[in-house]
Amino acid sequence: MSEANIAKLIAANKPVRIVIAGKLGVGKTCLLKTLADGEFPKEELPSVEESFNCSIQVRGHSVPLFLQDTMGQEAFRKITQSFYQGCQAILICYDVSDKESFTLVPSWMKEIKSYCLTDKSKHVPIILVGNKCDIVEGKAVTFGEGEQFAKSENIPFFETSALQDVNVVDPFECIVEQIADGPVVTRKTPQEMMNDLDVVPAKKKTCTLL
């Protein structure tokens, strides 16, 4: 990834929109909150859709992100194409201590491909994340299993821990680098993004990670 590509990404002056998908309870919201706030949330988070505005540092550049958690929609499996409209990358998250959450990953991949990868001219990176890697006893999905699936789909793979802030930023840095190196995709403002969704806008958080 060249510095020029990152500069072009930032010059668009609009945040990179990333959707995070996965089974309820795998820690998606906690992962985003830890990224956005720099610490694990101290209070229990409600099972509702949330969005976050956040900036991360990639090769010395501050890159704005618009993070969309699918929590509310997935509870009823009412995710539609409109939810993915305009997203530039998708992070699929499972819980390493919950085997079922991992077995559901292929169905998420199928859904995402049907909605996001039909237009071959668009570059929509997908990242696989095994969350809660701080759990040693009771780990139901090995690193090798996650890595093997990711290789079969030719997508990057990370294990993370929102609780211990392990590799939390890494998947998002990887996403930014992939987007910067891919074809240019028209981006929308946060308000335009919210208008595309069949959801009630949630309170947004702001931050800058250094």
PyMOL commands that set and color helices and strands:
alter all, ss='L'
color gray80, all
select helices_A, chain A and resi 3-11+28-37+71-74+81-84+99-103+105-116+143-153+170-181+190-196
alter helices_A, ss='H'
color red, helices_A
select strands_A, chain A and resi 16-21+50-58+61-69+89-95+126-131+157-159
alter strands_A, ss='S'
color yellow, strands_A
deselect
rebuild
show_as cartoon
